[in-house]
Amino acid sequence: MRQNGPQWPARMGALVALILSVSILSPATVSAAPLPFDFTVTFNSGPLATTEAYGHFTIDDIDFDGVDFEVFTPVGSTFGTDTLLDLGLTIDGHTFTMSDDILFPEFPVVLFLDGDLYEVNFWVFPANGPQLWMAGAGDHQTTVTYTSPVGDQSVGSITYVGPATVPEPASLALLVGGLAVLGAVRRRRTP
């Protein structure tokens, strides 16, 4: 004999909750996405002493494990195994981009060690115009040397600001929806 009554909403609610939880955990929601980092260069010597310059780089988050050394280089590089999507820095009105590196596409290189930024290596030496040398010295230090078009040198170092951890809106909406359905089902079952 078929039963009608409170079992149908409970079963339907459980089914909806199951579908929502599977869609939250499905591999389709785990995809490559740009992971941006901003950094500030603080100059401590030369004509730009006490001034700051601002830059950024973006890596592919599917390549970022946070374990051991990870080497991020541009697409087409044979040196690194992880993808550096973008790198840029503006100093004294001059903008340097990833493709300006003298060894592009092998460089620039961004290294992480156990999830922390270890160093950035980025070298721009045009025949005339401003020059940039960013090189890691190990121990999470990167020195920046900027040479202006007239030959003045300024030296500084980098401080890094990592990406913000923000849940993807669609995943958050699915989670909230699933919790709402579970709450509604529980409320109907409570006498």
N, C-alpha and C positions, 0 to 999 in steps of 0.2 A: 504494500500500500504506500502510495506517495505521500510524503509529509510536506505540508506547507507550513509556513510559520517562520520563527526566528532563525532557523538554520540557513535558509537561502541567503539573507544578507550577510551572515557571518562567512559563508563559503565564498560569496562574491567578493567580499572585502579582503579575504585572505588571498584570493586569486589576483585582485588588483595590486595588493601589497607585494606579492611575489613578482608580478610583471614589472612594477616600478623598481624593486630592488635589483632584479636582473638587468634592467636597462641602466641602472647606475653603475653596476660592476662590469658591464659588457666591455670587451676590448675596443669597441668603436669609440668609447669616450677617452681612451688612452691613445692620444695621437701626438705627433710631433707639433711643437709650438715654439715660437720664438721666446727665449728667456733673456730679457734685457738686463744689463748691468750699467750703472752710471758710475763715473769716477771723477775725482777732482785732482788736478795737479796743483800743488802749492810750491811756488818757486821760492828758494831761500838764498839765491845769489844771482848776480848779474842785473841788468837793467829791469828785469821783471820781478826782482826780489819783492816779497810780500804780496804778490798778486796771485790770482788763481786762474786756471784754465779748466774747461769742462769737456769731458768726452764720454763716450759710451761704447759698448760692444754688445753683441747679441749672439748667443749660442743656440743650438738646437737642443731643446730640453730632452728629447728622446735619447740623446747621446750622453746626458749628464747623469752619472751614477752616484757620485759623491764618495767613491772608493778609490784609494791609491792615486797615482798620477793619471790625469786626463789631459790630453793634448788636443786643443782645438785649433784647426787651421782652415783656410778657405776651401771651398769645393774645388777639386782638381789637384789638391796638394797630395803628394806621395809621402809626406813627412808625418802628418797627424792622422788619427783615426776618427776624430770627432769633428763636427761641423761648426765652424765660425761663420755666422751669417753676415755680420756687419761689424765694422770698427770705425770710429771717427773721433777726431779731436780738433778743437779750435783753440789756437793760441795767438794772441795779439792780432786778431782779425784774419788769420790764415787758417784754413780748414784742411786737415789731412784726412784722407779716406783710406780704407783698406787696400784699394787697388793702387795707391801711391807707393806702397812698400817696394823697395828695390828688388826684392826677391819674390814678389807676387807671381803666382798663386801659392808658392810654398810657404810664404810668410805673409802676414803677421802670425804670431803664435800666442795663444793664451793658455796658460797652464794652471790647473787646479790640483791640489793635493788634499785628499780626503774631504772634498767638498768645499774647501777654502781656496780662494784665489791665491796662487803662488807667485806668478809673475806674468808680465806682458812683454813681448819682444816685437817691436815695430820700428822699422828704419826707413826714413825718407831722406834721400840725398840727391835732389835735382842738381843739374849743372849750374843753374843760377836760381835764386829764390831762397826762401826759408828752408831750413833743414831740421829734421827731428830724429832723435835717437832715444828710444825707450828700450831699456834692457834690464832684465832681472838679474839680481845678484844672489838669488837664493834667499831662503828664510823669509819669504813673503815680502820682499822688497823689490821695487822697480824704480830705477833712476830715470829721470827725463832730462835730456839736454836739448834745448831749442836754440838754434842759431838764426838770427834775424837776417833779412836780405842784405843788410849792411855789415854783417859779420859779428854782431854782438851776441855773446853767449849767456844764456840763463840756465841754471840747473835747479831742479826740484825733485820732488817725489810724489807718489800717488797714494791717495786714500781711496778705498773702494766702498761703494754703496751697492749692495746686492739687490736682487729682485724682491719685490713684495710677494708674499704668498697669499694669493686671493683665489678662493674657489671659483671654478668656472660657473657662470650663471645658470646654465642649463642643468648641470649636475646638482647645484644647490636647490633649484626649483623642483627637480625630481625627488630629492631627499625630503624636502618639506611636504610635498604632495603625498609621499608614501607614509610619512609620520601622521599626517592629517587623516588619511584613510584608516590607519591602524587605531588612532584615537577614536574615530567615529565608530568603528566596529566594536571596540572595547566598551564604549559608552552604551551602545545598544544592548550588549550582553549583560551589563550590570543591572540588577533589578531595581 
